[in-house]
Amino acid sequence: MARNPPWWTQMVDKSKDWQVRLGAQEWQRFTYPRPEGDPLQLLGSVRRGARIGALAITRDGQYVQVNGDHLSALNSSQMRRAVAKAEPVRAKPSASPSPQNAPVIVIKRRRTIVKQDA
């Protein structure tokens, strides 16, 4: 009988490559917008196995993973390759609003029972 691997190994991507997705909607899930003059420039999101967060670059060219206010340094050469392969994530087109139809009113008549004296 074949034995299934533990659930946590099934959830983790075994790839050694970094996956990068560019765009504001990607990094907004992991951190907040930085004020003008902040040393970080937010690029998108980065993922490798269970490591996932916002991708940013510092003024001196160092790539970092951002989760809230926590910064983790990333290998610059690996990140340059991953960013070169990445494509910007297109914003999902919003569903066009459905035309406003007049409300449907349903009138149900109640049955009336007349009592007859016996």
N, C-alpha and C positions, 0 to 999 in steps of 0.2 A: 504494500500500500504506500503510495507516494505521500510524503509529508510536506505540507505547505510551510513556507517560511513564515516567520513571525510577521504580524501585521505592520510593524514599524519598518521593516525592510521593504515591504511592498510599496509603501508610500514614498520612499526616498528614491529619487532618480539616481541611477548608478553612473551617470555620465560625469566625466571629469571636466567637461567644458563648461564655461560660464555662459549663461543665457542672459542677453541684455535686451531690454525693450525700452525704447526711447519715448519720451513724451511726459508732459505734466501729469496726465491722468495716471501714469504709472507710479511716479514717486509720491503722489499725494496720499497713497495708502499707507506710507511708512513714516512720513515726517510732515512738517508744516512748511509753508512758504517762508523763505529766508528774506530778511529785510535788505534793503539797498546797502551795499558796502560789505555784506557778509563774505567771509573768505571761501564759502562753498558755492559752487555752481551746480545745481541739481540737473541731472541729465535724464533719468528714467529709473528703471528698476533693474536689479541684478539678481540672478539665482544660480545656485550650484548645489544640488542635493537639497539638504534641509536649510542651507543658508540662503536667506532671501531678505531683501531690503531695498532701499532707494540707492541709486548710484549717483555719486557726486564727484567732482574734481575740485581740488584745492587750487589756490593761486599758484603754487609752485609745481603743479602738474601731477600731484599724487592722487590716484583714484582711491575713494573710500566708500564703504557701505554705510548707510545711515539708517538707523532705526530710532526714531524720536530724536533725542539729543546724543545718542551713543554712536561713535564713529569707530569703524574697524578698517584698518589699512588693507588694501588689496594689491596684488601683484600687477604692476603697471603694464608690463609687456603682455600678460594674459588679457588684461582689460582692453588694451588697444586693439588686439585681435578681435575680441568679442564685440567691441563697439563698431569696428569696421564691418563686421558681418550683420550687425543689427539694422533693422529697418524701423522707422518711426511707426508708432501705433496710431492708426487713424481713429479719430473719434467716431463712436458709433452714431450713425444717423438716428436722430430722434424720430420716433413714430409720428407720422402726420396725424394731427388731431382728427378724430372722426367727426363727420358733419353733425351739427346739432339738429337732431330730428325733434319734431314735436313729441311731447310725452304721450304715451298711450294710456288712455283711461278706460278701464273696464268696469262696467256697472253690472253688478249681480243682483237680481231681484230676489227678495226673500220670499219663501213660501209662507203663506198665511193659512192657518188651519182654523176653520170655523167649527165651533163646538155645536153639536145638535143635541137638544135635550131629548132624552129617550123616555 
